[in-house]
Amino acid sequence: MTRSWDWVTGEGLLGLDDPEEWDAAFERGERHLGTAAIGLAFNCPLGTRPRASSARRSSRTPTNGASPSRRWARRPG
């Protein structure tokens, strides 16, 4: 049975169990790929490693190039 995933809200993506569906969503540039990768880890652990690294690379969180510890470090003065 093919399931329709809600990529807009991310609802139900923790139940994702099809690595090919994750790949297709990645190619489409869907949101909530991290949630779906966690779902794959729960439901299909052998197929998630390449996808998990892709999910980290596709993070949409802007950074200034500094490591997290330096970004939040207290500045002198």
C-alpha positions as a Python dict, from the first residue, in 0.01 Angstrom:
ca = {
    (1, 'M'): (0, 0, 0),
    (2, 'T'): (138, 339, -99),
    (3, 'R'): (104, 604, 167),
    (4, 'S'): (71, 975, 104),
    (5, 'W'): (315, 1169, 323),
    (6, 'D'): (247, 1520, 447),
    (7, 'W'): (571, 1700, 362),
    (8, 'V'): (417, 2042, 430),
    (9, 'T'): (352, 1990, 802),
    (10, 'G'): (574, 1685, 859),
    (11, 'E'): (284, 1500, 1022),
    (12, 'G'): (328, 1123, 1010),
    (13, 'L'): (684, 1131, 875),
    (14, 'L'): (816, 944, 1179),
    (15, 'G'): (640, 644, 1025),
    (16, 'L'): (838, 666, 699),
    (17, 'D'): (973, 322, 609),
    (18, 'D'): (1066, 358, 243),
    (19, 'P'): (1418, 485, 166),
    (20, 'E'): (1322, 550, -196),
    (21, 'E'): (1043, 783, -84),
    (22, 'W'): (1299, 978, 122),
    (23, 'D'): (1530, 999, -181),
    (24, 'A'): (1246, 1133, -396),
    (25, 'A'): (1155, 1393, -132),
    (26, 'F'): (1521, 1500, -111),
    (27, 'E'): (1534, 1547, -488),
    (28, 'R'): (1214, 1754, -477),
    (29, 'G'): (1359, 1971, -199),
    (30, 'E'): (1083, 1887, 47),
    (31, 'R'): (1081, 2020, 402),
    (32, 'H'): (1100, 1803, 714),
    (33, 'L'): (1367, 1568, 571),
    (34, 'G'): (1524, 1540, 916),
    (35, 'T'): (1198, 1414, 1065),
    (36, 'A'): (1165, 1164, 782),
    (37, 'A'): (1527, 1050, 833),
    (38, 'I'): (1448, 980, 1199),
    (39, 'G'): (1146, 781, 1084),
    (40, 'L'): (1371, 575, 857),
    (41, 'A'): (1610, 516, 1146),
    (42, 'F'): (1322, 376, 1353),
    (43, 'N'): (1161, 176, 1075),
    (44, 'C'): (1436, 85, 829),
    (45, 'P'): (1776, 115, 1004),
    (46, 'L'): (1987, -46, 730),
    (47, 'G'): (1891, 209, 467),
    (48, 'T'): (1938, 537, 650),
    (49, 'R'): (2307, 616, 669),
    (50, 'P'): (2351, 788, 331),
    (51, 'R'): (2021, 967, 380),
    (52, 'A'): (2111, 1089, 726),
    (53, 'S'): (2427, 1251, 594),
    (54, 'S'): (2226, 1409, 312),
    (55, 'A'): (1977, 1543, 566),
    (56, 'R'): (2259, 1709, 758),
    (57, 'R'): (2399, 1864, 440),
    (58, 'S'): (2060, 1995, 333),
    (59, 'S'): (1994, 2176, 659),
    (60, 'R'): (1834, 2512, 591),
    (61, 'T'): (1963, 2670, 911),
    (62, 'P'): (2175, 2972, 818),
    (63, 'T'): (2517, 2987, 976),
    (64, 'N'): (2796, 3239, 968),
    (65, 'G'): (3063, 2972, 933),
    (66, 'A'): (3148, 2964, 1302),
    (67, 'S'): (3118, 2651, 1506),
    (68, 'P'): (2815, 2640, 1739),
    (69, 'S'): (3036, 2687, 2045),
    (70, 'R'): (3191, 3002, 1900),
    (71, 'R'): (2860, 3144, 1781),
    (72, 'W'): (2719, 3139, 2133),
    (73, 'A'): (3040, 3224, 2319),
    (74, 'R'): (3033, 3535, 2534),
    (75, 'R'): (3233, 3819, 2387),
    (76, 'P'): (3474, 4006, 2613),
    (77, 'G'): (3381, 4359, 2715),
}
